[in-house]
Amino acid sequence: MSAAPRPTARGRSRAAAGAGFKARARGLVLCVIDALAPGPLNEALALGVTPTLAQVIERGFHTNACVAPFPSVTPVCAASIATGHSPAQHGVPAMCWFDRDRDSYVEYGSSLSAARRVGITRQLTDTVYNLNRSHLSPAIETIFERLDDAGARTACTTYLIFRGRHRHEPRRDDLLTKLAAPLMRHAVLGPRELFYADIFASRPLPCSSLLGMPGVRDRHAACVAEHLLAEELCDFLLLSLPDNDWHSHRGGPQAQIRSLAAADARLAAVMAAAGGIERFLERYALIVMGDHAQTEVLRTIDLFKAFASHRPRRPGRPGEGRERLAICPSQRAAMLYALPGPPAASTLRSLAARALALEGVELACHLDAGDSGDEPEAVIVGARSGPLRIRPGARWVDARGAGWEIAGDRRALALELSGGRVRSPQHPDALGRIWAALECERAGDVLLSAAPGYEFLDIGGQAHPGGGSHGSLRAEDSLTALIACGLRRRPQEREQWAVSDVAELVCAHFGV
């Protein structure tokens, strides 16, 4: 088992200042159910198979209008949840992206085939280490870092973003962790209590995830949470229940009825370990949320085949200097990087037009700096529309209160303009999400969003036809549920919530 976590020098000084942490009388559990989709949740509630969530909703706040960033894929969403920022600030652009500095693909685990293409060692190093250490911007703080600095006792089960102030060494005490030792050799900085698969564990607990095996991860997370809460070892716990996403990918969104029932049972077991729901809610506030949703997939799009004439850079192979394009599919979103870059405006228009000619590509987005000295604009083109141009301004105000200048073909996003307000029910918070995605320094030159029923084949040639997926700008991929009970300040009604809003709910609860 790893040694007890050691705070960094900064963490020690801040923790000492917060030794009398006032919120310890009432903690907070943030439960993230991956791919929690409003439709299946409503059906599960109506069927009575999620009684724990029903009780929490009855006592607290509930909205089904909480929007994910774009692309609506787990690494981007997890970074927004854990930091309270958009991709433009936190720097995580997609599930798969091209690192121009390293001249290679980054892939966080779309499929085993995709991991093999980039190399298993490289994929694990990027996901476990580099995602938190270098891909996530060091200029912003996670909720774990903010609460660690305030003296809170933080904890996290397996979650992509876990950066905190405490040092954790990898485990080496059983057969599984010894097998992983050649790949997982380095310490990480995380919350005070970190349980990441079986690789990192801040204290010995009888909980195993079989190194993060899908279908076992929720059981491991609940086991850890039961022990932490029964012994009152944390003030803040991020409880990640990711298996709902796995079941939905395999069986489609309707498979969530059963997997949400299972997640509800896990949450009930965690509450039981704290003395039952009444005792739990006396000791802890609770936030339950998704990171994105999922929608049905019927057909696939092969971007490598479609752009073969551009000599695309092949994952896992050294560059030859002749490639003109890097292709990065992220389920129902994708990014195109012109090589070597930066591309001319005509190149961006050509790539967007080529992509939109493909069956199943609904939108193509890119930045346009215009003539020298002009402010940059985002250009959005639909498969059946002309270009729409947007930039921050004051003319039109969206559902989150941001202002925009808008020109061109509003059909691209089915925009509704009236009384100085702009709305896009098909693509919620479309303007802000597109702008933040394009402003991310690691984003591709052209961003693509798939039409309903379509998914891009990943770099290993895999997708989920017959199942479900997510990533696009559309509402069915992007809107998830947010449930809160017992917070120091009850959430106020908003026209449009975002998953990035939750970090401030957490910190405000603790007075941070």
Secondary structure, 3 states (H helix, E strand, C coil): CCCCCEECHHHHHHHHHCCCCHHHHCEEEEEEECCCCHHHHHHHHHHCCCHHHHHHHHHCEEEEEEECCCCCCHHHHHHHHHHCCCHHHHCCCCCEEEECCCCEEEECCCCHHHHHHHCHHHHHHHHHHHHHHHHCCCCCCCHHHHHHHCCCCEEECCCCCCCCCEEECCCCCCHHHHHHCCCCCCCEEECCEEEECCCEECCCCCCCCCCCCCCCHHHHHHHHHHHHHHCCCCCEEEEEECHHHHHHHHHCHHHHHHHHHHHHHHHHHHHHHCCCHHHHHHHEEEEEECCCCCEEEEEEECHHHHCHHHCECCCCCCCCCCCCEEEEEECCEEEEEECCCCCCHHHHHHHHHHHHCCCCEEEEEEEECCCCCCCCEEEEEECCCCEEEEEEEEEEECCCCCEEEEEECHHHCCCEEECCEEECCCCCCHHHHHHHHHHCCCCCCEEEEECCEEEECCCCCCCCCCCEECCCCCHHHHEEEEEEECCCCCCCCCCCEEHHHHHHHHHHHCCC
